[in-house]
Amino acid sequence: MNLRLLNEFETKKIITGEVITLTAVMAIAAIAIVAVIVYRLFMSEKGSTTLPGGFKFEWK
């Protein structure tokens, strides 16, 4: 791998921020999934749920 210094024009062309946006979307999705599971757990007398990856929860 050859490394070289970028000139001023090349450094101005670099666009950042995609990783932060993707991280924020994934965090919101994870919070939403957990909120649904907690809601179902506390608001029902019995039930079950299955998460991706084979995780299974059941309450009676």
N, C-alpha and C positions, 0 to 999 in steps of 0.2 A: 504494500500500500504506500503510495507516494503522497506525502503531505506537502502542501504549499500554502503560503499566506494568501488570503483573498484581498483583492483591491477594494476600494471604497464602493465602486459600482456593484460588485458582486455581493458585498455585505448588505447593501440596501435591498437586494432582491430576495433575501432570505425572509420567509414568512413563518411566523411561529403562532402558536395558540391552539393548534388542532388537538394536541394531547390534553390540554386543560379542558377543552370542550368535551372530549370523549370521556374523560374521567368524571366530569360533572354529570353527564347523562347516565353513566353506569352507576354512580352513587345514588342518583334519584331513583333509578330502576330498582336497585337493591333495597332502598328504604321503602318503596311502594310494596314490594313483595313481602317484606317483613311486617309491614303494617297490616296487610290483608291476613296474614297468618295469625298475628296477634289478635286481630278483630274476631276472626273465626274461632279462635281458642277461647276467648273470654266471653263471647256473646252467645255461644251455643252450649247446650248441656252435654251433647256427645257428637262426635264426628271424626273425620280423618282428612288428612291432606297428604299429597305426594309431591315432593319437589324434584326438579331435575337432578339427576345424579343418583337417584334411587333412595333418597331420604324420605322416610314415611313417618308421619305423626298421627297418632290416634288418641282420642280422649273419650272417656265414658262417664 
